[in-house]
Amino acid sequence: MNRIKKGRAAVKRKRSFTRGVNKLLSGTYLTRKYVQANLPFILFAVVMMVAYIAYGYYAEQNVKAVVQAEAELRELKSRYTAAEARLEKLKQQSQVAESIRDLGLKESVAPPVVIRKNAQTPQAD
């Protein structure tokens, strides 16, 4: 007898569940006075959910843009470092001497001389 009661209770719960789903899908649930009285709040909650979902997508796009910008920054930094290293190599005295040798010039071995203009001598125009 106990099994029969449990079986009937399970069938009753199943029926009430399907009845509830039917009411929700058919729209008869929305005709209740309680639901109609709280319809502005329900609409507000739905709008907030949609806004929350939209904000999630917006935040995800921003995160992707930041990750892409960071990757681009790393690439530009590595290019800058490589260009700076090349420039430092080209600025070395031995490299400059070698490059001017190709032009037919030779490196001066005498140190530069500073020529100072004496303020006492008259200028010739």
The first five atom37 places (N, CA, C, CB, O) and aatype in JSON, in Angstrom:
{
  "aatype": [12, 2, 1, 9, 11, 11, 7, 1, 0, 0, 19, 11, 1, 11, 1, 15, 13, 16, 1, 7, 19, 2, 11, 10, 10, 15, 7, 16, 18, 10, 16, 1, 11, 18, 19, 5, 0, 2, 10, 14, 13, 9, 10, 13, 0, 19, 19, 12, 12, 19, 0, 18, 9, 0, 18, 7, 18, 18, 0, 6, 5, 2, 19, 11, 0, 19, 19, 5, 0, 6, 0, 6, 10, 1, 6, 10, 11, 15, 1, 18, 16, 0, 0, 6, 0, 1, 10, 6, 11, 10, 11, 5, 5, 15, 5, 19, 0, 6, 15, 9, 1, 3, 10, 7, 10, 11, 6, 15, 19, 0, 14, 14, 19, 19, 9, 1, 11, 2, 0, 5, 16, 14, 5, 0, 3],
  "atom_mask": [
    [1, 1, 1, 1, 1],
    [1, 1, 1, 1, 1],
    [1, 1, 1, 1, 1],
    [1, 1, 1, 1, 1],
    [1, 1, 1, 1, 1],
    [1, 1, 1, 1, 1],
    [1, 1, 1, 0, 1],
    [1, 1, 1, 1, 1],
    [1, 1, 1, 1, 1],
    [1, 1, 1, 1, 1],
    [1, 1, 1, 1, 1],
    [1, 1, 1, 1, 1],
    [1, 1, 1, 1, 1],
    [1, 1, 1, 1, 1],
    [1, 1, 1, 1, 1],
    [1, 1, 1, 1, 1],
    [1, 1, 1, 1, 1],
    [1, 1, 1, 1, 1],
    [1, 1, 1, 1, 1],
    [1, 1, 1, 0, 1],
    [1, 1, 1, 1, 1],
    [1, 1, 1, 1, 1],
    [1, 1, 1, 1, 1],
    [1, 1, 1, 1, 1],
    [1, 1, 1, 1, 1],
    [1, 1, 1, 1, 1],
    [1, 1, 1, 0, 1],
    [1, 1, 1, 1, 1],
    [1, 1, 1, 1, 1],
    [1, 1, 1, 1, 1],
    [1, 1, 1, 1, 1],
    [1, 1, 1, 1, 1],
    [1, 1, 1, 1, 1],
    [1, 1, 1, 1, 1],
    [1, 1, 1, 1, 1],
    [1, 1, 1, 1, 1],
    [1, 1, 1, 1, 1],
    [1, 1, 1, 1, 1],
    [1, 1, 1, 1, 1],
    [1, 1, 1, 1, 1],
    [1, 1, 1, 1, 1],
    [1, 1, 1, 1, 1],
    [1, 1, 1, 1, 1],
    [1, 1, 1, 1, 1],
    [1, 1, 1, 1, 1],
    [1, 1, 1, 1, 1],
    [1, 1, 1, 1, 1],
    [1, 1, 1, 1, 1],
    [1, 1, 1, 1, 1],
    [1, 1, 1, 1, 1],
    [1, 1, 1, 1, 1],
    [1, 1, 1, 1, 1],
    [1, 1, 1, 1, 1],
    [1, 1, 1, 1, 1],
    [1, 1, 1, 1, 1],
    [1, 1, 1, 0, 1],
    [1, 1, 1, 1, 1],
    [1, 1, 1, 1, 1],
    [1, 1, 1, 1, 1],
    [1, 1, 1, 1, 1],
    [1, 1, 1, 1, 1],
    [1, 1, 1, 1, 1],
    [1, 1, 1, 1, 1],
    [1, 1, 1, 1, 1],
    [1, 1, 1, 1, 1],
    [1, 1, 1, 1, 1],
    [1, 1, 1, 1, 1],
    [1, 1, 1, 1, 1],
    [1, 1, 1, 1, 1],
    [1, 1, 1, 1, 1],
    [1, 1, 1, 1, 1],
    [1, 1, 1, 1, 1],
    [1, 1, 1, 1, 1],
    [1, 1, 1, 1, 1],
    [1, 1, 1, 1, 1],
    [1, 1, 1, 1, 1],
    [1, 1, 1, 1, 1],
    [1, 1, 1, 1, 1],
    [1, 1, 1, 1, 1],
    [1, 1, 1, 1, 1],
    [1, 1, 1, 1, 1],
    [1, 1, 1, 1, 1],
    [1, 1, 1, 1, 1],
    [1, 1, 1, 1, 1],
    [1, 1, 1, 1, 1],
    [1, 1, 1, 1, 1],
    [1, 1, 1, 1, 1],
    [1, 1, 1, 1, 1],
    [1, 1, 1, 1, 1],
    [1, 1, 1, 1, 1],
    [1, 1, 1, 1, 1],
    [1, 1, 1, 1, 1],
    [1, 1, 1, 1, 1],
    [1, 1, 1, 1, 1],
    [1, 1, 1, 1, 1],
    [1, 1, 1, 1, 1],
    [1, 1, 1, 1, 1],
    [1, 1, 1, 1, 1],
    [1, 1, 1, 1, 1],
    [1, 1, 1, 1, 1],
    [1, 1, 1, 1, 1],
    [1, 1, 1, 1, 1],
    [1, 1, 1, 1, 1],
    [1, 1, 1, 0, 1],
    [1, 1, 1, 1, 1],
    [1, 1, 1, 1, 1],
    [1, 1, 1, 1, 1],
    [1, 1, 1, 1, 1],
    [1, 1, 1, 1, 1],
    [1, 1, 1, 1, 1],
    [1, 1, 1, 1, 1],
    [1, 1, 1, 1, 1],
    [1, 1, 1, 1, 1],
    [1, 1, 1, 1, 1],
    [1, 1, 1, 1, 1],
    [1, 1, 1, 1, 1],
    [1, 1, 1, 1, 1],
    [1, 1, 1, 1, 1],
    [1, 1, 1, 1, 1],
    [1, 1, 1, 1, 1],
    [1, 1, 1, 1, 1],
    [1, 1, 1, 1, 1],
    [1, 1, 1, 1, 1],
    [1, 1, 1, 1, 1],
    [1, 1, 1, 1, 1]
  ],
  "atom_positions": [
    [[0.81, -1.18, 0.0], [0.0, 0.0, 0.0], [0.86, 1.26, 0.0], [-0.92, -0.01, 1.19], [0.51, 2.26, -0.62]],
    [[1.96, 1.19, 0.68], [2.87, 2.33, 0.77], [3.45, 2.65, -0.61], [4.0, 2.04, 1.78], [3.65, 3.81, -0.95]],
    [[3.71, 1.62, -1.39], [4.24, 1.8, -2.74], [3.22, 2.47, -3.64], [4.66, 0.45, -3.34], [3.57, 3.3, -4.48]],
    [[2.0, 2.13, -3.47], [0.93, 2.71, -4.3], [0.83, 4.21, -4.02], [-0.43, 2.01, -4.03], [0.67, 4.99, -4.95]],
    [[0.92, 4.61, -2.77], [0.85, 6.03, -2.42], [2.04, 6.8, -3.01], [0.81, 6.2, -0.89], [1.89, 7.91, -3.52]],
    [[3.23, 6.2, -2.93], [4.41, 6.84, -3.49], [4.29, 6.97, -5.01], [5.68, 6.06, -3.13], [4.68, 7.99, -5.59]],
    [[3.75, 5.95, -5.65], [3.57, 5.99, -7.11], [2.57, 7.05, -7.51], [0.0, 0.0, 0.0], [2.79, 7.76, -8.49]],
    [[1.48, 7.18, -6.77], [0.47, 8.2, -7.07], [1.04, 9.6, -6.84], [-0.8, 7.98, -6.2], [0.76, 10.53, -7.6]],
    [[1.82, 9.74, -5.79], [2.43, 11.05, -5.5], [3.39, 11.44, -6.62], [3.17, 11.02, -4.13], [3.44, 12.61, -7.01]],
    [[4.14, 10.48, -7.12], [5.08, 10.78, -8.21], [4.33, 11.17, -9.47], [5.98, 9.57, -8.5], [4.74, 12.1, -10.17]],
    [[3.24, 10.48, -9.76], [2.43, 10.82, -10.94], [1.82, 12.2, -10.76], [1.33, 9.75, -11.17], [1.76, 12.98, -11.71]],
    [[1.35, 12.49, -9.54], [0.73, 13.79, -9.27], [1.76, 14.91, -9.45], [0.13, 13.81, -7.84], [1.44, 15.95, -10.03]],
    [[2.99, 14.71, -8.96], [4.04, 15.72, -9.12], [4.37, 15.92, -10.59], [5.3, 15.32, -8.34], [4.6, 17.04, -11.03]],
    [[4.4, 14.84, -11.34], [4.7, 14.91, -12.77], [3.62, 15.7, -13.49], [4.83, 13.5, -13.38], [3.91, 16.54, -14.34]],
    [[2.37, 15.44, -13.14], [1.25, 16.14, -13.76], [1.29, 17.63, -13.41], [-0.09, 15.52, -13.31], [1.04, 18.48, -14.27]],
    [[1.59, 17.93, -12.16], [1.61, 19.34, -11.76], [2.77, 20.07, -12.45], [1.74, 19.47, -10.23], [2.64, 21.24, -12.8]],
    [[3.86, 19.39, -12.64], [4.98, 20.0, -13.36], [4.61, 20.28, -14.81], [6.22, 19.09, -13.29], [4.86, 21.37, -15.32]],
    [[4.03, 19.29, -15.46], [3.63, 19.49, -16.87], [2.54, 20.54, -16.98], [3.16, 18.16, -17.49], [2.5, 21.32, -17.93]],
    [[1.64, 20.57, -15.99], [0.59, 21.58, -16.0], [1.21, 22.98, -15.87], [-0.43, 21.33, -14.86], [0.8, 23.91, -16.57]],
    [[2.17, 23.12, -14.99], [2.86, 24.41, -14.79], [3.61, 24.85, -16.04], [0.0, 0.0, 0.0], [3.57, 26.02, -16.41]],
    [[4.28, 23.91, -16.68], [5.0, 24.23, -17.92], [4.0, 24.63, -19.0], [5.85, 23.04, -18.4], [4.25, 25.57, -19.75]],
    [[2.88, 23.92, -19.08], [1.84, 24.26, -20.06], [1.32, 25.67, -19.83], [0.69, 23.26, -20.0], [1.15, 26.43, -20.79]],
    [[1.05, 26.03, -18.59], [0.55, 27.37, -18.28], [1.58, 28.43, -18.66], [0.19, 27.49, -16.79], [1.23, 29.49, -19.19]],
    [[2.84, 28.15, -18.39], [3.89, 29.12, -18.69], [4.04, 29.3, -20.19], [5.22, 28.67, -18.07], [4.17, 30.43, -20.67]],
    [[4.04, 28.21, -20.93], [4.22, 28.29, -22.38], [2.98, 28.82, -23.1], [4.58, 26.93, -22.93], [3.1, 29.48, -24.13]],
    [[1.82, 28.54, -22.58], [0.61, 28.99, -23.26], [0.33, 30.46, -22.98], [-0.58, 28.16, -22.82], [-0.39, 31.1, -23.75]],
    [[0.88, 31.0, -21.91], [0.67, 32.42, -21.61], [-0.43, 32.66, -20.61], [0.0, 0.0, 0.0], [-0.67, 33.81, -20.23]],
    [[-1.11, 31.63, -20.16], [-2.17, 31.83, -19.18], [-1.6, 32.27, -17.84], [-2.99, 30.54, -19.01], [-2.32, 32.85, -17.02]],
    [[-0.35, 32.01, -17.6], [0.3, 32.44, -16.37], [0.33, 33.97, -16.3], [1.73, 31.87, -16.29], [0.23, 34.55, -15.21]],
    [[0.48, 34.62, -17.46], [0.57, 36.08, -17.49], [-0.76, 36.78, -17.23], [1.12, 36.53, -18.82], [-0.79, 37.99, -17.03]],
    [[-1.88, 36.03, -17.24], [-3.18, 36.65, -17.02], [-3.55, 36.71, -15.54], [-4.25, 35.89, -17.77], [-4.59, 37.28, -15.2]],
    [[-2.75, 36.15, -14.67], [-3.05, 36.19, -13.23], [-2.92, 37.62, -12.72], [-2.11, 35.24, -12.44], [-2.12, 38.4, -13.23]],
    [[-3.7, 37.94, -11.72], [-3.69, 39.3, -11.16], [-2.33, 39.63, -10.53], [-4.8, 39.45, -10.12], [-1.84, 40.75, -10.66]],
    [[-1.74, 38.67, -9.85], [-0.45, 38.9, -9.2], [0.61, 39.27, -10.23], [-0.01, 37.66, -8.4], [1.39, 40.2, -10.02]],
    [[0.63, 38.55, -11.34], [1.6, 38.83, -12.39], [1.32, 40.17, -13.04], [1.59, 37.71, -13.45], [2.25, 40.94, -13.31]],
    [[0.08, 40.46, -13.29], [-0.27, 41.74, -13.92], [0.07, 42.91, -13.01], [-1.75, 41.76, -14.28], [0.48, 43.97, -13.49]],
    [[-0.09, 42.74, -11.71], [0.23, 43.81, -10.78], [1.74, 44.07, -10.73], [-0.28, 43.46, -9.38], [2.16, 45.21, -10.51]],
    [[2.52, 43.05, -10.95], [3.98, 43.19, -10.89], [4.63, 43.23, -12.27], [4.57, 42.05, -10.09], [5.84, 43.06, -12.38]],
    [[3.86, 43.45, -13.29], [4.39, 43.45, -14.66], [5.47, 44.52, -14.87], [3.26, 43.68, -15.65], [6.46, 44.22, -15.54]],
    [[5.34, 45.73, -14.34], [6.44, 46.7, -14.53], [7.77, 46.2, -13.93], [6.07, 48.03, -13.89], [8.82, 46.38, -14.54]],
    [[7.7, 45.59, -12.76], [8.93, 45.06, -12.16], [9.49, 43.92, -13.0], [8.66, 44.58, -10.74], [10.71, 43.82, -13.17]],
    [[8.63, 43.06, -13.5], [9.08, 41.94, -14.34], [9.76, 42.48, -15.59], [7.9, 41.02, -14.71], [10.81, 41.98, -15.98]],
    [[9.16, 43.47, -16.22], [9.78, 44.06, -17.41], [11.12, 44.72, -17.06], [8.83, 45.1, -18.06], [12.09, 44.61, -17.82]],
    [[11.17, 45.4, -15.92], [12.42, 45.99, -15.48], [13.5, 44.92, -15.3], [12.21, 46.77, -14.17], [14.64, 45.11, -15.71]],
    [[13.13, 43.81, -14.67], [14.08, 42.72, -14.46], [14.57, 42.14, -15.78], [13.45, 41.61, -13.61], [15.75, 41.83, -15.93]],
    [[13.66, 42.0, -16.74], [14.05, 41.47, -18.06], [15.01, 42.44, -18.76], [12.79, 41.24, -18.95], [16.01, 42.02, -19.34]],
    [[14.7, 43.74, -18.69], [15.59, 44.74, -19.31], [16.96, 44.72, -18.64], [14.97, 46.16, -19.21], [17.98, 44.82, -19.32]],
    [[16.98, 44.58, -17.33], [18.26, 44.52, -16.63], [19.06, 43.28, -17.03], [18.03, 44.53, -15.12], [20.28, 43.35, -17.17]],
    [[18.38, 42.16, -17.2], [19.08, 40.95, -17.64], [19.68, 41.13, -19.03], [18.12, 39.74, -17.64], [20.82, 40.74, -19.27]],
    [[18.9, 41.72, -19.93], [19.41, 41.95, -21.29], [20.6, 42.91, -21.25], [18.28, 42.51, -22.2], [21.59, 42.71, -21.95]],
    [[20.49, 43.96, -20.43], [21.59, 44.92, -20.31], [22.83, 44.24, -19.72], [21.17, 46.12, -19.43], [23.95, 44.52, -20.14]],
    [[22.64, 43.37, -18.76], [23.77, 42.65, -18.15], [24.46, 41.75, -19.16], [23.29, 41.82, -16.94], [25.69, 41.68, -19.2]],
    [[23.68, 41.07, -19.97], [24.25, 40.21, -21.01], [25.01, 41.05, -22.04], [23.15, 39.39, -21.71], [26.11, 40.69, -22.45]],
    [[24.41, 42.18, -22.45], [25.07, 43.06, -23.41], [26.37, 43.61, -22.83], [24.13, 44.23, -23.82], [27.37, 43.7, -23.54]],
    [[26.36, 43.97, -21.56], [27.57, 44.47, -20.92], [28.66, 43.39, -20.88], [27.26, 44.97, -19.5], [29.84, 43.69, -21.03]],
    [[28.25, 42.16, -20.67], [29.21, 41.05, -20.68], [29.91, 40.92, -22.03], [0.0, 0.0, 0.0], [31.12, 40.75, -22.09]],
    [[29.13, 41.01, -23.11], [29.72, 40.95, -24.45], [30.63, 42.15, -24.7], [28.62, 40.9, -25.53], [31.7, 42.02, -25.29]],
    [[30.2, 43.33, -24.24], [31.0, 44.54, -24.4], [32.34, 44.42, -23.66], [30.22, 45.78, -23.89], [33.39, 44.77, -24.2]],
    [[32.29, 43.92, -22.44], [33.51, 43.74, -21.65], [34.43, 42.72, -22.3], [33.16, 43.31, -20.21], [35.65, 42.89, -22.3]],
    [[33.86, 41.67, -22.85], [34.66, 40.64, -23.53], [35.36, 41.23, -24.74], [33.78, 39.45, -23.94], [36.52, 40.91, -25.0]],
    [[34.67, 42.08, -25.5], [35.29, 42.74, -26.65], [36.44, 43.62, -26.19], [34.26, 43.58, -27.43], [37.5, 43.64, -26.82]],
    [[36.24, 44.36, -25.1], [37.31, 45.22, -24.6], [38.52, 44.41, -24.16], [36.81, 46.07, -23.44], [39.66, 44.82, -24.41]],
    [[38.3, 43.29, -23.52], [39.41, 42.44, -23.09], [40.18, 41.93, -24.3], [38.89, 41.26, -22.23], [41.41, 41.91, -24.3]],
    [[39.46, 41.51, -25.34], [40.13, 41.05, -26.56], [40.94, 42.17, -27.19], [39.1, 40.5, -27.56], [42.05, 41.93, -27.67]],
    [[40.4, 43.39, -27.2], [41.12, 44.52, -27.78], [42.39, 44.82, -26.97], [40.22, 45.77, -27.83], [43.43, 45.14, -27.55]],
    [[42.31, 44.72, -25.65], [43.48, 44.98, -24.81], [44.54, 43.92, -25.06], [43.09, 45.0, -23.32], [45.72, 44.25, -25.16]],
    [[44.14, 42.67, -25.16], [45.1, 41.59, -25.41], [45.77, 41.8, -26.77], [44.39, 40.2, -25.36], [46.98, 41.61, -26.9]],
    [[45.0, 42.19, -27.77], [45.56, 42.43, -29.1], [46.52, 43.61, -29.07], [44.43, 42.68, -30.12], [47.58, 43.57, -29.69]],
    [[46.16, 44.68, -28.35], [47.04, 45.84, -28.25], [48.33, 45.49, -27.52], [46.32, 47.0, -27.53], [49.4, 45.98, -27.89]],
    [[48.25, 44.66, -26.49], [49.46, 44.24, -25.77], [50.37, 43.42, -26.67], [49.09, 43.44, -24.52], [51.59, 43.57, -26.62]],
    [[49.79, 42.55, -27.48], [50.59, 41.75, -28.41], [51.27, 42.66, -29.43], [49.72, 40.7, -29.12], [52.44, 42.46, -29.76]],
    [[50.54, 43.64, -29.93], [51.11, 44.58, -30.89], [52.22, 45.4, -30.23], [50.01, 45.52, -31.46], [53.25, 45.68, -30.85]],
    [[52.02, 45.79, -28.98], [53.04, 46.55, -28.26], [54.31, 45.72, -28.08], [52.51, 46.99, -26.89], [55.41, 46.24, -28.26]],
    [[54.17, 44.45, -27.74], [55.34, 43.58, -27.61], [56.09, 43.48, -28.94], [54.93, 42.17, -27.12], [57.32, 43.51, -28.97]],
    [[55.33, 43.36, -30.04], [55.94, 43.29, -31.37], [56.7, 44.58, -31.69], [54.87, 43.02, -32.45], [57.82, 44.53, -32.19]],
    [[56.08, 45.72, -31.41], [56.74, 47.0, -31.69], [57.97, 47.21, -30.81], [55.75, 48.15, -31.49], [58.97, 47.76, -31.26]],
    [[57.9, 46.77, -29.56], [59.07, 46.88, -28.68], [60.22, 46.04, -29.2], [58.71, 46.45, -27.26], [61.37, 46.47, -29.17]],
    [[59.92, 44.84, -29.68], [61.0, 43.98, -30.2], [61.58, 44.59, -31.48], [60.47, 42.55, -30.47], [62.79, 44.51, -31.7]],
    [[60.74, 45.18, -32.33], [61.26, 45.85, -33.53], [62.15, 47.03, -33.14], [60.11, 46.34, -34.44], [63.21, 47.23, -33.73]],
    [[61.71, 47.8, -32.14], [62.49, 48.95, -31.69], [63.84, 48.5, -31.15], [61.72, 49.73, -30.61], [64.86, 49.12, -31.46]],
    [[63.85, 47.44, -30.36], [65.1, 46.94, -29.8], [66.04, 46.48, -30.9], [64.82, 45.79, -28.82], [67.24, 46.75, -30.84]],
    [[65.51, 45.79, -31.91], [66.34, 45.33, -33.02], [66.9, 46.51, -33.81], [65.54, 44.4, -33.94], [68.07, 46.5, -34.19]],
    [[66.07, 47.51, -34.07], [66.53, 48.69, -34.82], [67.57, 49.45, -34.01], [65.34, 49.61, -35.17], [68.55, 49.95, -34.57]],
    [[67.37, 49.56, -32.71], [68.33, 50.25, -31.86], [69.67, 49.51, -31.84], [67.79, 50.39, -30.43], [70.73, 50.15, -31.85]],
    [[69.64, 48.2, -31.82], [70.88, 47.42, -31.84], [71.61, 47.6, -33.17], [70.58, 45.92, -31.6], [72.84, 47.73, -33.19]],
    [[70.86, 47.63, -34.27], [71.49, 47.85, -35.59], [72.14, 49.23, -35.65], [70.45, 47.72, -36.71], [73.25, 49.38, -36.16]],
    [[71.44, 50.23, -35.11], [71.97, 51.59, -35.11], [73.23, 51.68, -34.27], [70.92, 52.57, -34.59], [74.2, 52.32, -34.68]],
    [[73.23, 51.06, -33.12], [74.43, 51.08, -32.27], [75.6, 50.43, -32.99], [74.16, 50.38, -30.94], [76.73, 50.9, -32.88]],
    [[75.35, 49.37, -33.71], [76.43, 48.71, -34.45], [76.94, 49.61, -35.56], [75.94, 47.37, -35.04], [78.15, 49.68, -35.8]],
    [[76.03, 50.3, -36.26], [76.46, 51.19, -37.34], [77.2, 52.42, -36.81], [75.24, 51.64, -38.16], [78.01, 52.99, -37.54]],
    [[76.95, 52.83, -35.58], [77.59, 54.01, -35.01], [79.0, 53.7, -34.47], [76.73, 54.57, -33.89], [79.73, 54.62, -34.12]],
    [[79.38, 52.44, -34.4], [80.71, 52.09, -33.89], [81.77, 52.67, -34.82], [80.87, 50.56, -33.76], [81.58, 52.73, -36.04]],
    [[82.87, 53.07, -34.24], [83.95, 53.73, -35.0], [84.49, 52.82, -36.09], [85.08, 54.14, -34.06], [84.79, 53.29, -37.19]],
    [[84.62, 51.54, -35.81], [85.15, 50.62, -36.82], [84.18, 50.48, -38.0], [85.42, 49.24, -36.19], [84.61, 50.37, -39.14]],
    [[82.89, 50.47, -37.72], [81.9, 50.36, -38.8], [81.88, 51.62, -39.66], [80.5, 50.1, -38.22], [81.76, 51.54, -40.88]],
    [[82.01, 52.79, -39.02], [82.03, 54.05, -39.77], [83.27, 54.09, -40.66], [82.01, 55.27, -38.8], [83.18, 54.49, -41.82]],
    [[84.42, 53.69, -40.11], [85.66, 53.68, -40.9], [85.53, 52.74, -42.09], [86.86, 53.25, -40.02], [85.99, 53.05, -43.19]],
    [[84.91, 51.61, -41.9], [84.74, 50.65, -42.99], [83.8, 51.19, -44.07], [84.21, 49.31, -42.46], [84.05, 51.0, -45.26]],
    [[82.73, 51.87, -43.66], [81.78, 52.39, -44.64], [82.34, 53.58, -45.43], [80.49, 52.8, -43.94], [82.0, 53.75, -46.6]],
    [[83.21, 54.41, -44.8], [83.78, 55.52, -45.57], [84.92, 55.04, -46.46], [84.28, 56.61, -44.62], [85.24, 55.7, -47.45]],
    [[85.52, 53.91, -46.14], [86.56, 53.33, -46.99], [85.97, 52.96, -48.34], [87.2, 52.09, -46.31], [86.64, 53.09, -49.37]],
    [[84.72, 52.5, -48.35], [84.05, 52.14, -49.6], [83.81, 53.37, -50.47], [82.71, 51.44, -49.31], [83.72, 53.26, -51.69]],
    [[83.72, 54.54, -49.86], [83.5, 55.79, -50.6], [84.82, 56.41, -51.1], [82.78, 56.79, -49.71], [84.8, 57.42, -51.8]],
    [[85.94, 55.81, -50.74], [87.23, 56.33, -51.18], [87.83, 57.3, -50.18], [0.0, 0.0, 0.0], [88.83, 57.94, -50.49]],
    [[87.27, 57.42, -49.01], [87.8, 58.29, -47.97], [88.59, 57.46, -46.99], [86.66, 59.06, -47.26], [88.4, 56.25, -46.87]],
    [[89.5, 58.14, -46.27], [90.21, 57.4, -45.23], [90.08, 58.13, -43.91], [91.7, 57.22, -45.61], [89.82, 59.33, -43.85]],
    [[90.26, 57.39, -42.88], [90.06, 57.9, -41.53], [91.24, 58.79, -41.14], [89.9, 56.74, -40.52], [92.39, 58.47, -41.42]],
    [[90.93, 59.9, -40.5], [91.96, 60.82, -40.05], [92.57, 60.27, -38.77], [91.39, 62.24, -39.83], [91.87, 59.8, -37.88]],
    [[93.9, 60.35, -38.7], [94.58, 59.88, -37.5], [94.95, 61.04, -36.59], [95.83, 59.08, -37.88], [95.28, 60.84, -35.42]],
    [[94.91, 62.26, -37.12], [95.23, 63.45, -36.33], [93.99, 63.89, -35.57], [95.77, 64.59, -37.22], [92.89, 63.89, -36.12]],
    [[94.16, 64.27, -34.33], [93.01, 64.73, -33.56], [92.51, 66.07, -34.1], [93.36, 64.85, -32.08], [93.28, 66.82, -34.69]],
    [[91.24, 66.39, -33.89], [90.72, 67.66, -34.38], [91.33, 68.83, -33.62], [89.2, 67.69, -34.26], [91.68, 68.73, -32.44]],
    [[91.46, 69.95, -34.33], [92.03, 71.15, -33.73], [90.92, 72.16, -33.56], [93.19, 71.73, -34.6], [90.11, 72.36, -34.46]],
    [[90.89, 72.8, -32.4], [89.88, 73.81, -32.12], [90.43, 75.15, -32.58], [89.49, 73.84, -30.61], [91.51, 75.57, -32.16]],
    [[89.69, 75.83, -33.44], [90.09, 77.15, -33.91], [89.21, 78.16, -33.2], [89.97, 77.28, -35.48], [87.98, 78.12, -33.31]],
    [[89.84, 79.06, -32.48], [89.11, 80.08, -31.75], [89.3, 81.41, -32.44], [89.57, 80.16, -30.28], [90.39, 81.74, -32.9]],
    [[88.26, 82.14, -32.52], [88.29, 83.46, -33.13], [88.65, 84.48, -32.06], [86.91, 83.8, -33.8], [88.01, 84.54, -31.01]],
    [[89.68, 85.26, -32.32], [90.12, 86.25, -31.34], [89.23, 87.49, -31.47], [91.63, 86.61, -31.54], [89.02, 87.98, -32.58]],
    [[88.72, 87.98, -30.38], [87.81, 89.12, -30.4], [88.55, 90.42, -30.7], [87.09, 89.23, -29.07], [87.9, 91.39, -31.09]],
    [[89.89, 90.48, -30.54], [90.65, 91.7, -30.74], [90.98, 91.97, -32.21], [91.93, 91.63, -29.95], [91.2, 93.12, -32.58]],
    [[91.01, 90.97, -33.04], [91.38, 91.2, -34.44], [90.2, 91.74, -35.23], [91.9, 89.89, -35.09], [89.08, 91.26, -35.07]],
    [[90.44, 92.74, -36.09], [89.36, 93.28, -36.9], [88.94, 92.28, -37.98], [89.78, 94.61, -37.53], [89.76, 91.53, -38.5]],
    [[87.69, 92.3, -38.3], [87.16, 91.38, -39.31], [87.24, 92.02, -40.69], [85.68, 90.99, -38.99], [87.03, 93.22, -40.83]],
    [[87.55, 91.25, -41.67], [87.58, 91.75, -43.04], [86.28, 91.35, -43.69], [88.81, 91.2, -43.84], [85.93, 90.17, -43.75]],
    [[85.53, 92.37, -44.21], [84.24, 92.06, -44.83], [84.41, 91.74, -46.26], [83.29, 93.2, -44.69], [83.42, 91.46, -46.94]]
  ]
}
